[in-house]
Amino acid sequence: MPLIQVLLASTRTARFGERPAAWVVDRLGRREDLDVELVDLRDHPLPFYDLVKPPAHAGREYPDEATAAWAGTIDRADGYVIVTPEYNHGYPAALKNALDHLSIELKRKPIAYVGYGGTGAARAVSQLRGVAAEQDMAAIRSSVAILPELMVPALRAEAFDVEMLAPLDGRLDTLATDLVWWADALKVAREA
Ligand SMILES: Cc1cc2nc3c(=O)[nH]c(=O)nc-3n(C[C@H](O)[C@H](O)[C@H](O)COP(=O)(O)O)c2cc1C
């Protein structure tokens, strides 16, 4: 079964992001066609990108422990779901920095997006699709947009329950089915 990592892109102290990430992990965890793992960018603090060798040329040679830990974590997976907000019409700087440290670990793997915010982070997700193309990844057509009608109650709830996002279960299921198809197909192709 493919290992799918859910990347929690917001590192803010008071972030909303862990709520939608918990929902994604819960729903993916119920499926029998994948294994799921949460990857929190907070657990991988990296300096602003300052590597001498661009990752695309460095292969799996890492100059320091933090980069090795981050890249090693990402290397394990067969596919990814990025859970992202939108900051000033773009995706978070911490996510950009983290992605720029990677190359071979992501290559020829599929990636999908769950966005939240005023437009469901539509502009951030659109930008991330360009990043995926440059990193030689397959960006899945289906995405999930958590719009204010669901986000605001989930944000304000003192005790968040993943069921608050249940109206989007169908969309997430479509995303997961497509992601697994690509993850399985590309895994076979990579191994060949
Ligand atoms: C620096 C900053 C910029 C923001 N810019 C946008 C934006 O362009 N579009 C939008 O829909 N929401 C924007 N927001 C509101 C975020 O959607 C909202 O704060 C959300 O909770 C951020 O995700 P997080 O709490 O997981 O970090 C912005 C928030 C911050 C902190």
The ligand as a Tripos MOL2 file, in Angstrom:
@<TRIPOS>MOLECULE
LIG
   31    33     1     0     0
SMALL
NO_CHARGES

@<TRIPOS>ATOM
      1 C1         -0.0880   36.8020    6.8990 C.3       1 LIG1
      2 C2         -1.4820   36.3840    6.5510 C.ar      1 LIG1
      3 C3         -1.9690   36.6240    5.2890 C.ar      1 LIG1
      4 C4         -3.2550   36.1830    4.9350 C.ar      1 LIG1
      5 N1         -3.6760   36.3310    3.6430 N.ar      1 LIG1
      6 C5         -4.8100   35.7030    3.2550 C.ar      1 LIG1
      7 C6         -5.1520   35.6360    1.8740 C.ar      1 LIG1
      8 O1         -4.4610   36.1200    1.0020 O.2       1 LIG1
      9 N2         -6.2810   34.9710    1.5400 N.ar      1 LIG1
     10 C7         -7.0950   34.3750    2.4820 C.ar      1 LIG1
     11 O2         -8.0870   33.7600    2.1270 O.2       1 LIG1
     12 N3         -6.7870   34.4330    3.8010 N.ar      1 LIG1
     13 C8         -5.6770   35.0690    4.1990 C.ar      1 LIG1
     14 N4         -5.3390   35.1040    5.5240 N.ar      1 LIG1
     15 C9         -6.2780   34.5570    6.5140 C.3       1 LIG1
     16 C10        -6.0180   33.0780    6.7090 C.3       1 LIG1
     17 O3         -6.8290   32.3410    5.8110 O.3       1 LIG1
     18 C11        -6.3760   32.6620    8.1400 C.3       1 LIG1
     19 O4         -5.6860   33.4860    9.0660 O.3       1 LIG1
     20 C12        -5.9960   31.2180    8.4090 C.3       1 LIG1
     21 O5         -6.3910   30.8880    9.7200 O.3       1 LIG1
     22 C13        -4.4780   31.0270    8.2860 C.3       1 LIG1
     23 O6         -4.1460   29.6730    8.4380 O.3       1 LIG1
     24 P1         -3.3780   29.1440    9.7480 P.3       1 LIG1
     25 O7         -4.1750   29.6830   10.9370 O.co2     1 LIG1
     26 O8         -3.4390   27.6680    9.6610 O.co2     1 LIG1
     27 O9         -1.9890   29.6970    9.7080 O.co2     1 LIG1
     28 C14        -4.0750   35.5460    5.8990 C.ar      1 LIG1
     29 C15        -3.5630   35.3280    7.1920 C.ar      1 LIG1
     30 C16        -2.2820   35.7240    7.5050 C.ar      1 LIG1
     31 C17        -1.7450   35.4070    8.8870 C.3       1 LIG1
@<TRIPOS>BOND
     1     1     2 1
     2     2     3 ar
     3     2    30 ar
     4     3     4 ar
     5     4     5 ar
     6     4    28 ar
     7     5     6 ar
     8     6     7 ar
     9     6    13 1
    10     7     8 2
    11     7     9 ar
    12     9    10 ar
    13    10    11 2
    14    10    12 ar
    15    12    13 ar
    16    13    14 ar
    17    14    15 1
    18    14    28 ar
    19    15    16 1
    20    16    17 1
    21    16    18 1
    22    18    19 1
    23    18    20 1
    24    20    21 1
    25    20    22 1
    26    22    23 1
    27    23    24 1
    28    24    25 2
    29    24    26 1
    30    24    27 1
    31    28    29 ar
    32    29    30 ar
    33    30    31 1
@<TRIPOS>SUBSTRUCTURE
     1 LIG1         1 GROUP 0 **** ****
